[in-house]
């Protein structure tokens, strides 16, 4: 049984050639997005194998991606995205187009061989925000369809499935860290090594960190796949300077984890600043004029540190502040034209609810 899920009994499945009977009339699921504090990009296989002790540090937030699965009225397969207003319809799962709009949903629906269903999705995060919205949606949809088909995946199986389906969709390797905040929620480190990937929950009061966080959307969408794949390729081809930079990012992630668990907020801000400096040197275009403008405005209003979420090139920026400066930093970012987002920490993780006939 997956963590943090409410699964109601009663579904009966008869598998074979894509045909099955299901007693369910609706499955609803949702999963949180995340802010990555340190160590990002190292979670892409095989990069972390080259840096002993690699880890990432991240925080799940209440900008959730959601999925609702119901039986379709006409027996067709329908994929509907409320955010993009795009719909993909096919007579059977075999005919779903995995090259066009809604292609991630198409890959997932084809894997589960669903027939006669409508899959509706929605996301609270902006498109291309850099806070793992696609990974959260992926986890939510996979969990919902697994429940619809009465397939009981372990947590590790669901994580592996979501990661591999997204890699098939993008056509490039994906990272390991983003699916874990979506599944478990909370504040965590994701340890990366030769024996595998391990999530470690970090023990601190979420409110202590929450009252020091501000999250803003720059207005520029970005693509993590392009930036991260270029960096991965350069590393594998033997870029020594890049490897040395990742050694420093690994060390910063370890120091970030220590600062968090020790509630050393000044040291946490220092490490976030160091991470942002190193990250800007990974590839051209990590920062943008819009991001630099937000950084300057937030600093003038009292922010202690900030960095982009994800690979950069647009998307969201998070800031660390003293609690008594949080409101002032939010106002400054709004005045600069940014969209300030809800960054309350999510401790629930994946949620799945099913309703029977």
C-alpha positions as CSV (number, residue, x, y, z in Angstrom):
1,X,0.0,0.0,0.0
2,X,1.3,3.4,-0.9
3,X,1.9,6.0,1.9
4,X,-0.6,8.7,2.8
5,X,-3.4,7.2,0.6
6,X,-7.0,6.4,1.4
7,X,-8.1,3.4,-0.7
8,X,-11.6,2.2,-0.4
9,X,-12.3,-1.5,-1.0
10,X,-14.4,-3.0,-3.7
11,X,-12.7,-2.8,-7.1
12,X,-12.6,-6.1,-9.0
13,X,-10.4,-6.4,-12.0
14,X,-10.3,-9.1,-14.7
15,X,-7.2,-8.4,-16.8
16,X,-6.5,-9.6,-20.4
17,X,-6.4,-7.9,-23.8
18,X,-7.1,-4.5,-22.2
19,X,-10.7,-5.5,-21.1
20,X,-11.7,-5.4,-17.5
21,X,-14.6,-4.8,-15.2
22,X,-14.3,-2.1,-12.5
23,X,-16.8,-1.4,-9.7
24,X,-15.4,2.1,-9.2
25,X,-17.1,5.2,-10.6
26,X,-14.4,7.7,-9.7
27,X,-10.9,7.9,-8.5
28,X,-9.4,11.2,-7.4
29,X,-5.7,11.8,-6.6
30,X,-3.4,14.7,-5.9
31,X,0.3,15.2,-5.1
32,X,2.4,18.2,-4.0
33,X,5.1,20.0,-6.0
34,X,8.4,21.0,-4.3
35,X,11.1,23.6,-3.8
36,X,14.6,22.2,-4.2
37,X,17.0,23.8,-1.8
38,X,20.2,22.2,-2.9
39,X,21.8,19.4,-4.9
40,X,19.6,19.5,-8.0
41,X,20.8,18.0,-11.3
42,X,23.0,15.5,-9.4
43,X,19.9,13.3,-9.0
44,X,20.0,12.4,-12.7
45,X,21.5,9.0,-13.4
46,X,24.4,8.4,-13.8
47,X,25.7,11.8,-12.6
48,X,25.4,11.0,-8.9
49,X,27.6,7.9,-9.3
50,X,30.5,10.2,-10.1
51,X,30.2,12.2,-6.8
52,X,30.3,10.1,-3.7
53,X,27.9,11.3,-1.0
54,X,25.6,13.1,-3.5
55,X,22.2,14.2,-2.2
56,X,19.5,16.7,-2.8
57,X,17.5,18.6,-0.2
58,X,13.9,19.6,-1.0
59,X,10.6,20.7,0.5
60,X,7.1,19.6,-0.6
61,X,4.6,22.5,-1.0
62,X,0.9,22.8,-1.2
63,X,0.7,23.7,-4.9
64,X,-0.8,20.3,-5.8
65,X,-1.3,18.5,-9.1
66,X,-4.6,16.6,-9.3
67,X,-6.2,13.9,-11.4
68,X,-9.8,12.6,-11.6
69,X,-10.6,9.3,-13.4
70,X,-14.2,8.5,-14.3
71,X,-15.9,6.2,-16.8
72,X,-16.5,8.0,-20.1
73,X,-20.0,8.4,-21.5
74,X,-19.2,6.9,-25.0
75,X,-16.6,4.2,-24.2
76,X,-13.8,6.2,-25.6
77,X,-10.5,7.3,-23.9
78,X,-10.5,11.0,-23.1
79,X,-7.5,13.0,-21.7
80,X,-8.5,16.5,-20.6
81,X,-6.1,19.1,-19.2
82,X,-7.9,21.9,-17.4
83,X,-4.8,24.0,-17.3
84,X,-4.0,23.9,-21.0
85,X,-7.5,23.5,-22.2
86,X,-6.3,20.6,-24.4
87,X,-8.2,17.4,-25.0
88,X,-7.0,14.2,-26.6
89,X,-9.6,11.5,-27.5
90,X,-9.2,8.1,-29.0
91,X,-11.3,5.0,-29.5
92,X,-8.9,2.8,-27.6
93,X,-5.7,3.3,-25.6
94,X,-3.7,1.9,-28.6
95,X,-4.7,4.9,-30.7
96,X,-3.6,7.6,-28.2
97,X,-1.0,10.0,-29.8
98,X,2.2,10.0,-27.7
99,X,3.8,12.7,-29.9
100,X,1.4,15.6,-29.5
101,X,-0.5,17.5,-26.8
102,X,-1.0,15.7,-23.5
103,X,1.7,13.2,-24.5
104,X,2.7,12.4,-20.8
105,X,-1.0,11.5,-20.1
106,X,-1.0,9.4,-23.3
107,X,2.1,7.4,-22.3
108,X,0.6,6.7,-18.9
109,X,-2.9,5.8,-20.2
110,X,-1.3,3.5,-22.8
111,X,0.8,1.8,-20.1
112,X,-2.3,1.0,-18.0
113,X,-4.3,0.0,-21.1
114,X,-7.3,1.9,-19.9
115,X,-10.5,1.7,-21.9
116,X,-13.7,3.8,-21.6
117,X,-12.3,6.4,-19.2
118,X,-12.0,10.1,-18.9
119,X,-8.8,11.4,-17.2
120,X,-9.0,15.0,-16.1
121,X,-5.9,16.8,-14.7
122,X,-5.3,20.2,-13.2
123,X,-2.3,21.8,-11.6
124,X,-2.0,24.7,-9.1
125,X,1.5,25.6,-10.2
126,X,2.2,27.6,-13.4
127,X,3.4,25.8,-16.4
128,X,7.3,25.6,-16.6
129,X,7.6,26.8,-13.0
130,X,10.6,24.6,-12.1
131,X,8.9,23.1,-9.0
132,X,8.3,19.6,-10.4
133,X,4.7,20.1,-11.5
134,X,5.0,17.4,-14.2
135,X,6.5,14.9,-11.7
136,X,3.7,15.6,-9.2
137,X,1.1,15.2,-12.0
138,X,2.8,12.0,-13.1
139,X,2.6,10.5,-9.6
140,X,-1.0,11.5,-9.2
141,X,-2.1,10.0,-12.5
142,X,-0.1,6.8,-12.1
143,X,-1.6,6.3,-8.6
144,X,-5.1,7.0,-9.8
145,X,-4.9,4.6,-12.8
146,X,-3.3,1.9,-10.6
147,X,-6.3,2.2,-8.3
148,X,-8.7,2.2,-11.2
149,X,-7.1,-1.0,-12.5
150,X,-6.8,-2.5,-9.0
151,X,-3.0,-2.8,-9.2
152,X,-1.2,-2.6,-5.9
153,X,2.2,-1.0,-6.5
154,X,4.8,-0.5,-3.7
155,X,6.2,3.0,-3.3
156,X,9.4,2.1,-5.1
157,X,7.5,0.5,-8.0
158,X,5.3,3.6,-8.4
159,X,8.4,5.9,-8.3
160,X,10.2,3.8,-10.9
161,X,7.2,3.7,-13.2
162,X,6.6,7.5,-13.0
163,X,10.3,8.2,-13.6
164,X,10.5,5.9,-16.6
165,X,7.3,7.0,-18.2
166,X,8.4,10.7,-18.0
167,X,11.8,9.7,-19.5
168,X,9.9,8.0,-22.4
169,X,7.9,11.2,-22.9
170,X,10.8,13.6,-22.8
171,X,13.2,11.3,-24.7
172,X,16.0,12.1,-22.2
173,X,17.0,10.9,-18.7
174,X,15.0,12.3,-15.7
175,X,16.0,13.0,-12.2
176,X,15.2,10.9,-9.1
177,X,14.4,13.6,-6.5
178,X,11.1,15.1,-7.8
179,X,8.9,12.1,-7.4
180,X,9.7,11.6,-3.7
181,X,8.3,15.0,-2.5
182,X,5.2,14.2,-4.6
183,X,4.8,10.8,-3.0
184,X,5.7,11.5,0.7
185,X,5.5,15.3,1.2
186,X,7.5,17.0,4.0
187,X,11.1,18.1,4.2
188,X,13.6,15.6,3.1
189,X,17.1,14.7,1.8
190,X,17.3,12.3,-1.1
191,X,20.6,10.3,-0.9
192,X,22.0,9.1,-4.2
193,X,24.6,6.3,-4.5
194,X,25.6,3.0,-6.1
195,X,23.2,1.0,-4.0
196,X,20.2,3.2,-5.0
197,X,18.2,6.2,-4.0
198,X,17.0,6.7,-0.4
199,X,14.7,9.4,0.9
200,X,15.4,10.6,4.5
201,X,12.8,12.7,6.3
202,X,14.4,15.7,8.0
203,X,13.1,16.3,11.5
204,X,12.2,19.9,12.0
205,X,9.0,21.8,12.5
206,X,7.7,22.7,9.0
207,X,6.4,26.0,10.3
208,X,9.9,27.1,11.3
209,X,11.0,26.9,7.7
210,X,7.6,27.9,6.2
211,X,7.6,31.4,7.9
212,X,11.0,32.0,6.3
213,X,10.1,31.1,2.7
214,X,8.8,33.2,-0.2
215,X,8.1,31.7,-3.7
216,X,7.7,33.8,-6.8
217,X,7.0,33.0,-10.4
218,X,9.1,35.1,-12.7
219,X,6.6,34.9,-15.6
220,X,9.0,33.0,-17.9
221,X,8.3,29.4,-18.5
222,X,11.3,27.1,-18.7
223,X,12.3,23.6,-19.8
224,X,14.4,21.6,-17.3
225,X,15.0,18.8,-19.8
226,X,17.0,20.9,-22.2
227,X,19.3,22.5,-19.6
228,X,19.8,19.3,-17.6
229,X,20.5,17.0,-20.6
230,X,23.2,19.4,-21.9
231,X,24.9,19.4,-18.5
232,X,24.6,15.7,-18.2
233,X,26.2,15.2,-21.7
234,X,29.1,17.5,-20.9
235,X,29.8,15.7,-17.6
236,X,29.8,12.3,-19.2
237,X,32.1,13.5,-22.0
238,X,34.7,14.4,-19.4
239,X,34.3,18.2,-18.6
240,X,36.6,18.4,-15.6
241,X,35.6,21.9,-14.6
242,X,32.0,20.9,-14.6
243,X,32.8,17.8,-12.5
244,X,34.6,20.0,-10.0
245,X,31.6,22.3,-9.8
246,X,29.3,19.4,-9.0
247,X,31.7,18.4,-6.3
248,X,31.1,21.8,-4.7
249,X,27.3,21.5,-5.2
250,X,27.4,18.1,-3.5
251,X,29.2,19.7,-0.5
252,X,26.8,22.6,-0.4
253,X,23.9,20.1,-0.3
254,X,25.4,18.4,2.7
255,X,25.9,21.7,4.5
256,X,22.4,22.8,3.6
257,X,21.0,19.6,5.2
258,X,23.1,20.2,8.3
259,X,21.9,23.8,8.6
260,X,18.3,22.8,8.2
261,X,18.4,20.1,10.9
262,X,20.3,22.4,13.3
263,X,17.9,25.3,12.6
264,X,20.8,27.5,11.7
265,X,19.0,29.9,9.5
266,X,21.9,32.2,8.8
267,X,24.0,29.3,7.6
268,X,21.1,28.0,5.5
269,X,21.0,31.4,3.8
270,X,24.7,31.3,3.2
271,X,24.5,27.9,1.6
272,X,21.6,28.8,-0.6
273,X,23.7,31.8,-1.9
274,X,26.6,29.5,-2.6
275,X,24.4,27.0,-4.4
276,X,23.0,29.8,-6.6
277,X,26.4,31.0,-7.5
278,X,27.6,27.6,-8.5
279,X,24.4,26.8,-10.4
280,X,24.7,29.9,-12.6
281,X,28.0,28.6,-13.9
282,X,26.6,25.2,-15.0
283,X,25.3,26.4,-18.3
284,X,24.4,29.6,-20.1
285,X,21.0,31.0,-19.5
286,X,20.4,29.6,-16.0
287,X,19.6,33.1,-14.9
288,X,17.5,35.7,-16.9
289,X,16.9,39.4,-16.7
290,X,13.5,38.8,-15.0
291,X,15.2,36.5,-12.4
292,X,17.9,39.1,-11.7
293,X,15.3,41.8,-11.3
294,X,13.4,39.7,-8.7
295,X,16.6,38.9,-6.9
296,X,17.5,42.6,-6.6
297,X,14.0,43.6,-5.4
298,X,13.8,40.9,-2.8
299,X,17.3,41.6,-1.5
300,X,16.4,45.3,-1.1
301,X,13.3,44.3,0.8
302,X,15.3,42.2,3.3
303,X,15.6,38.7,1.7
304,X,18.7,36.8,3.0
305,X,19.2,34.6,0.0
306,X,17.5,33.2,-3.1
307,X,17.9,30.9,-6.1
308,X,15.9,29.5,-9.0
309,X,13.9,26.4,-8.6
310,X,15.0,23.5,-10.8
311,X,17.4,23.9,-13.7
312,X,16.8,27.7,-14.2
313,X,16.2,29.6,-17.4
314,X,12.9,31.0,-16.0
315,X,10.3,29.6,-13.8
316,X,10.2,30.2,-10.0
317,X,12.6,31.7,-7.6
318,X,12.5,31.1,-3.9
319,X,13.8,33.4,-1.1
320,X,14.8,33.0,2.5
321,X,13.9,35.8,4.8
322,X,13.6,36.5,8.5
323,X,10.0,35.9,9.6
324,X,9.5,39.6,10.2
325,X,10.6,40.5,6.7
326,X,8.5,37.9,4.8
327,X,5.6,40.2,4.1
328,X,7.8,43.0,2.9
329,X,9.6,40.7,0.5
330,X,6.3,39.5,-0.9
331,X,5.2,43.1,-1.5
332,X,8.4,43.9,-3.2
333,X,8.1,41.0,-5.6
334,X,4.5,41.8,-6.4
335,X,5.5,45.4,-7.2
336,X,8.2,44.0,-9.5
337,X,5.6,42.2,-11.5
338,X,6.1,38.7,-10.1
339,X,3.3,36.3,-9.1
340,X,3.8,35.3,-5.4
341,X,2.8,31.6,-4.9
342,X,1.6,29.6,-1.9
343,X,4.6,27.9,-0.4
344,X,3.1,26.4,2.7
345,X,4.9,23.1,3.4
346,X,2.9,20.0,2.5
347,X,3.2,17.1,4.9
348,X,0.5,14.9,3.3
349,X,2.1,13.7,0.1
350,X,0.1,11.6,-2.4
351,X,-3.6,11.3,-1.7
352,X,-5.9,8.8,-3.4
353,X,-9.7,8.5,-2.9
354,X,-12.0,6.1,-4.7
355,X,-15.8,6.0,-4.9
356,X,-17.7,2.8,-5.8
357,X,-21.0,2.2,-7.6
